Every structure is written in structure tokens, then in C-alpha cells.
Amino acid sequence: MMLGALSIGVVTNPRTLSSHAIQEGNCADFTASNLSRKFSHFPHRPNGKKPIFIQLLIRQKGNPTPRTFVFALSNESDESERGSSPACTDDQMLMAWEPTKDPDVEVVASGPHSEADLSQIAEHLGNQGSLLDRLKAVHLHVLASEQWNASRLKLCHRRYLVSATNLIHYLALKCLDVEQLKEDLCSIGLLNLETINPYVLASLTAGIQMLENLNSYSLITKENICAGFSTLEKQKKGEFTINLMRKRTSSNRELLLGPLQDERTTHIMVTVGREATESETLITDLLKTGTTIIRINCAHGNPSVWSEIIRRVKRSSQMLEKPCRILMDLAGPKLRTGNLKAGPCVMKISPKKNASGSVIFPAQVWLSHKGAGPHPTHLSPDVVLSIDGQEFLSKLEIGDALRFSDARGKERMLKISKKFHVFAGTGFVAECTKTAYVQSGTKLYIKGKKNKCLVGQVVDVPAAEQFVRLRVGDLLSISRDGSAEQDESNGPSIGSHRVSCSSGYLFDSVKPGDPIAFDDGKIWGVIQGTSISEIIVSITHAGPKGTKLGSEKSINIPDSNIQFEGLTSKDLMDLEFVATHANMVGISFVRDVNDIVVLRQELEKQKLRNLGIVLKIETKSGFENLPLMLLEAMKSPNPLGVMIARGDLAVECGWERLADIQEEILSICAAVHIPVIWATQVLESLVKSGVPTRAEITDVANGRRASCIMLNKGKHILEAVSTLDTILHSNSTKMKAKLKPLVLLSHLF
């Protein structure tokens, strides 16, 4: 609807209007002359009170017959009456938040008048509705929406009541196409409707007051407009001020994510896994460089690994006197590839070569005792080898040559180039100029003094990560039984590969022709055939040289309506651990209100009233149902937040829509005053390769509007955290001070 000219009639009537008529617009043929007849068959309110009806008369261009929308507005001053609206279903009560587009419709406005005057006023204002009139009409529309959702708001916990009400105001504003109104307000520098999400009512009221001060007269006087909502305004005095709304935003952020130090405004979250238990300094270094929240993904690892990570986080936080909270994500019903057969325990050492095959830079190998700790953070070795033999390492010196026979029987050599003292011993950097394959048990030899030969042995070489390499045109078989996994070591058959997925949801929901994506959209295909135990996929998108697909990688079917359960049996077991050890729990793949109802029931069952809740928005349905899910979650007192999980979200909704979707999520969360976590592929190139892209830096700067930004683990994670902290919290005043001031032309004469 174009709010070019708006007509709102407020009439007192003892009968209510059906919710269906309001929501579906079935009262579009109402006119001022037949309101009594149209309303005559609706039942009385249960308490016998008289509501006020706000009538929007919408005049379509070229059509003299006005269309009418009517909203119920309470006419009682008693606070207890605010929640006395008749019961309605969720969809009936919560107004649609997608804007209505109708370029052929214009809306005209007036204040409270008798039924006989409505047509006359609509005619008069059809082409003459002032800016003040239109803004007042929007104001009334927002208040009417609140009253219509009064029973829903009454169920919200008192901690969230004002914020939930502001969300309803925001959604009501989103129902209207106010583009012209935005332009008109901005043209006089009065009010920007794009930025009022956190305090809708206060901003609209302030705009009306300023316009009334500017205008010596208006078609709708202040006295008239107050007759429609003065009661609500009195109730809201002190509740909906801009300062109070800002305080609620800050309070909710600190309640969930914790306080920030050194005038910082954005938290940094880092995902860690088993690697954190293998390094004595990783957690400490993360906290030193700016990390304030550690994330553990329950889809990986086990309680023993999680307990050790948490122990180290708490120890480092206490030692450094830096607060650090812990978020644990429940695995949820996410579809993943199964574990491929373990590869050989062999590690390849590869020097850098030019196009002709000549070595231009030897491979860097880190050698240390198993318990010595990690290498210094400024080093980036190509290979890390653990050596069993303290005496052997203690005899090594710079310049020594270590000879060994690799897994193929080839004679190779490592030359010691650097020596470092580490956490619990000594470590060395060695150079290798030829390709070698090292395995557990490989023996290193060095001639010592008196020509005595010392021997060290390589231990704990991890199994090589297995994968299938998929190219466009390949066929991929997904089996329900993991025993059908392909053994890549024997060489796959050309164009045919096998992986597994243990989830029955996948096999029960897909059909031929459905698109399917793997590993956050790096690989795409089309389903060619299905059975109870197998799915055949034709690969349609992969890298020019093929793309690797490994174990536990995501599977997405955007066009399939897979009916997941809210919390899996694994989630329920993990939740008990999370409640005991973590500050927050991430709820993966929430899709609708039913998921939140199940979650709330479990929280109440375990009496977890202080555990922070983070709703991870990863699907199209999760995005579309976000307002309803937030209102349901706010029935509990738990600290609440939202994570924009952009990996799955982009695949599910389409890459081209991601930017708009994340903007909408930020706006909704700003309206309800809850913190947002900006996640997935943040500074990914920097984390993995040590060099960021320009787009990544811009993405981080854009993410400053969120309360927290999350980084995933990688080889250069410490450098990425330091860079992110600098971008987020650079002092803008100092930056401005470096700019040279412009020389005034007058100084030149």
C-alpha cells in the first residue's frame, strides 16, 4: 500500500471484528455508510467493554470505491484490560511482516470521526493528506497492532515484555509500504524510518510532536489524535523512551555474551576443537589477542575432549583476568556425510617447486618431543613431527643432518636450521629439499661425537584425511549404510564415488530432480534416483580440477521439505553436559515455533533458567518464522540471542538473497533488543592462508553492527583474531587525527 495519503477513522462500536476479516482484508468493501450493517453480526467482547476501531480507507487509483482495513484498539485505561483480546491463532494474531506492494493503491488519512464523516474526510484528504497526517496514521496502525497481539505479549516474561512489544511495532511498520513517507521525512531531515527499529513508537511520537510544532494547523488536531491512543500513551510514558530501549539492548547483550573490557563494543568468538587440547598455549594466546567467547561444536568430539577444553579456558581466563564465556552448539538434525575409511598414517613432506620442477624453497619441518608443546606462533612449518627420544633431541645442533629412509624406501635427509626453547623442552626447524613420506616408526640417524650414531624415532603420525574428489559429470552414490564407503586407496572407478549418510531423513524426503549441495555449497548436484538405502547424484558444479568431499561435511537439499525433530536424542544428552559446563547453548536448525516449544519444555524440566539460548538461523523456514520463534522464546527468562549461520543459510535460501536476509535478521533482532552473532567464513582466507581478501575486510566492517563476530579454526587463527580485534576496535579519533586538514582558500590570499 502506498501511504501517499492516508485516512484513519476511529469509531466506537460494541462489536468486534473477526480476526479473519482483519488479516485477510475481507472488509475491503466496507464504507462509512454501511459500517453498522457490516459489524452487526460480530459477537460482543467477553468483558462487555467498547473497543475503538481504527479504519484505514484505501482509495485505489481510478476506482472511486474506497477499500477499508479495520484494526481493533482497546479503549480502556486499566492495565489489566490490555491483555483481554479474544484468543486467536498465532497466524491470526501476528500481523504479516512482509511489506505489501501495490503501486495502484494510495491511502488517505483522518483522525477519529463519526461514521457519517468518514467518506467526506477521505474524499477531502484523498489528494491533500499532509505529512503529519500520514505519520499519525502509521502511529495508530502500530498501536493497533500491539492491541491485536495483546494476549500474545501477555505471555512474554517481564524481562522481555517491552522488547517484544517493540518487535510487534516493528512488524506492523513492515506491513506498510512507506517508501514515499520515508522520502518525505528524509527530505526535511526529520526522521529516518530505516533506523528506528530499536525504538519504533518513541521515534514516531517524537516525529509527530516535531511536525506539530512546525505546523500552525493540521487537519487532525493533537486533541483529536490523542483521543485514539492517549490511554496507551499514558501507560507507555517511561517505558518506550529511546534511552530505555538502548539500555535494554545493552543489558540483553551483556546478559548473554558477558561484559566487554577496554571500551570494546563487539565480542570475538572462536571455534576450537581437539587441537586446543594438544596445545598448552592456544587458549591462552586466543584470550590474549582479543577472544572473549570460545565455541565448541557438539557435532565433533566427545565429553572428555569438551571438558579438557573448558578446563583450559577457565584456567587461562582466571590467570589473565580476562572474562571468557563458553558457547556449546548442539549438533541438531544436520545432514552430514559419514566417516570415510581411515587412511594410512603417513605424512608427506613437499618442498616448493617451480614450473620446471626445480626446488625453489625447501619444506620446513618442526621437530620436538611429544610433550614439548606447540611451535612458536610466528613459525608456519609445513609438517610437524613428534620424536620419541629426549637424549636424541638434546644432542642436536644447528647444521646437523638427519638421515632416514622414508615409507617408500627412499633415502632422505633433514638439515637442522633453527633451534627454539618451547613450553617443556626444545624444538627445531629442519629443511627437506626432496619429497618424502614419513610414517610412525621412521628412524632418524645422526652421527654424534666419537662417530657414535644416535637414533630418534618418529611417533604419532595421524591417519591421512580421506576424501573423494568430485568433478562435473561424476556420479556420486550416497548410501544409508556406512559399510558401502569407498576405499580411495584402491583407486575409484572413473566417474563413480561413494559416501554415506546415516540419517534416514535424507532418504525419506528427497526425489529425483531435487538439487543437492555438499560442504556448504562447494559441490552441487541433481538427484537422479532414490531408493530406501541409496541415492544417486549427478555432479553439476565443482572446481575445475575437482573438489574434495570428506567426512562429516554438510548436505543440503534446499527444495525438499524435510521434517526434522526439534531436538535429537543426542541433543538431549548433550544438553545435560552443556547446562553444567557452558554459559550458552546454540540450537541448530530451528525451523518453527514447535522447535522452541520443545526447547522451552526441556529447559523448564531441567530448571535451566539462566542458561543462555542462541537460535541458529540456518534455513529458509527458520528465517521466515523468526519473529514467531522469538516471541515464543521470550516466554522464558533465559538470556536470548540469534546467530546468522551464513553457510547453510546461503545454500538453503540462495546466494543472491543472503545479503538481504542477513540485513532483515539484523533489523528484527535490533527491534527486539537481542544480540546477534555474525558467523561463517569470516576472514576465512586469513585464517587458512594468512592473507585476507579485501572483501573479507569489508565483511568484517559490515559485521560491526552485530554484537559478536565468530571465527572458525584454522592454521592462522591467532593472526586472524588480532586482525579482527584491530578492525573492530580501532580508535576512529586517532585515525581522523592523521588526516591533514583542508587549507581554506582565504589563507591563500
Secondary structure, DSSP 8 states (H G I E B T S, - for coil): -BTTS-EEEEEE-SB---HHHHHHTGGGG--GGGHHHHHTTS-B-TT----EEEEEEEEETT--SEEEEEEEE-----GGGGG-S----HHHHS---S----TTEEE----S--HHHHHHHHHHHTTT--HHHHHHHHHHHHHHHHHHTHHHHHTS-TTTHHHHHHHHHHHHHHHSB-HHHHHHHHHTTS--TTS-GGGHHHHHHHHHHHHHHH-S--SS-HHHHHHHHHHHHHHHTTTS-HHHHHHHHHHHHHHHH---STT--SEEEEE--GGGGS-SSHHHHHHHHT--EEEEETTSS-HHHHHHHHHHHHHHHHHHT---EEEEE--TT--B--------SEEEE--EE-TTS-EEE-EEEEEEETTS----TT---SEEEEEE-HHHHHT--TT-EEEEE-TTS-EEEEEEEEEEEETTEEEEEEEE-S-EEEETT-EEEEE-GGG-EEEEEEE-------EEEE-TT-EEEEESSGGG---GGG---TTEEEEE---HHHHHH--TT-EEEETTTTEEEEEEEE-SSEEEEEEEE--TT-EEEETT-BEE-TTS-----SS-HHHHHHHHHHHHH-SEEEETT--SHHHHHHHHHHHHHTT-SSSEEEEEE-SHHHHHTHHHHHHHHTTS-S-EEEEEEHHHHHHHH-GGGHHHHHHHHHHHHHHTT--EEEESSTTHHHHHHS---HHHHHHHHHGGGSSEEEE---TTHHHHHHHHHHHHH--HHHHHHTS-----GGGG-
